[in-house]
């Protein structure tokens, strides 16, 4: 009986760690979106100052804000929900959103998640909408060495 309780406790602990990691990634993406939205909402449309993400020029402030909904709930703090917002949205916005998020994930050190998202099709996204993206962080040393190799 103790083993069963221990197993459940470990599983709940692992799920809590995963939720916390997902929430941190979504928070980082929200900060990046705010940075980009600020530039896009400038009187010159942000053309005077370039965002570090080269794909910002292809998205709208509305698209970023709606994709990374700022009404934070537990469900919205997941990469599964983010994928739903990318691939479940208007078809004309999918590609620009996907490229913007993939670039930011790579910048944040989530190279595997970035690669998976970069290669993902709408059909592929369905299973990831259930599970979310893998959040293995890549160190700066691994990035310099071209990891994963």
N, C-alpha and C positions, 0 to 999 in steps of 0.2 A: 504494500500500500504506500509506503514511504517513497519508493521508486517512482510510482505513478505521480504522486504529488510533486516530487522533485522534477520530473519530466515536464509537467504542466508549468511549473514555476519557471524553469529554464526557457520554455517556449514563449511564455508571456514576457519574460525579460528580453529575449531576442526580438520579439515583435516590437517591444517598446523602444529598443535601440534602433531598429529599422525605421520606425515612425519618426524618431528624433532625427536620424540621418536624412530622411526624406524631407522633413520640415526645414532642416538647415539648408539643403540644396535649393528648395523652393524659395526660402528667404533670400539666398544669394541671387537667385534669378530675378526675384522681385526688385532687389537693389539695382541690378543691372538694367532692368526694365525702366525703373525710375530715372536712372542716369540717361538712358536713351530717350525716354519721353520728354524729359526736361530739354534736351537738345532739339528734339523734333518740334516742340511747342514754342521755340524761340521765334521772334517775328520773321527771321529769315529762313525759317524751317530747319534750323540747325546747320545750314550750309556754311556758316562762318566758322564753325568749330566741328570737326569730325569726331564721331563717336569711335571708341577703340574697336568696336565690333563692325566690321566692314558690311555686314548685312543689315545694319540699322536703316540704311538708306532705302531698303526694299520693303520695310514694314511701316505701318502707321502707328501713331500713338494709341489710337483706339484698339488696334489689333493686339498690341503688347499688353495694354491694360485689361482687355477682356480675356486674353489667354492666361495671364497670371493674376486672376481675380484677386482683388485686394481685400475682399471680405473673407478673412481667414477662418476656415473651419478645418477640422481634422481631415475630412475627405479632400479638401482642396490643397492640403499640404502634402500631396503625394505626386510622384512622377506618373502614376497611372492616370490621375485626373488631368495632369498637364498634357499627356499624350492624347487624351480624349479631346482636350481643347485645341490641340494642334490638328489632329486628323478628323475630328468630328465637326469642325467648322466649315466655313464656306470653301469650296474647292480652290478658288483663286487665291486664298490666303495660306493654304497648307504649305506650299514650298517655301515661301519667305519666312514663315514662322519656324518651320523645321530647321532651316539653315541658321536662323538667328539663335535658336536654343542650342543646337549642336555646337556652334562656335563658342557660346558661353560655357557650356558644359566642359568643353576642352580647356578653355581658359581657367576654369575653376579646378582643373585637375582630374576630371572624370572622363578620361580618354576612351575607356571602353563604352560608357553610356553614349558619348558623343559619336563614336564610330557606329554603334548600333542604330542610333537615331538617324545618322546621315544615310545609312543604307536602307532604312525602313520604308516600306510602302504602306499604303492605307490598309491593305489586307494583313500585312505583318503586324500592324499596330494593334489589331484586335486582341491578341494574346497578351501583349504588353500592357494593354489597358486594364487587364485583370491583375497582373503581377507588378507592374512598374519596371523601371530600368535598373540594371545592376549598378550599385554605387560604390565600386571599388575605386578608391582615390589613387591617382598616379602621382608619385613624387616628382619634383622638378628634376632630380637626377635621372629618373626613368624617362621623362620627356626629352631631356637632352640626348639620351642614348637611343632615342627612337623606339622606346618600349611601347607596347609589347612587340617583341621582335620575332 
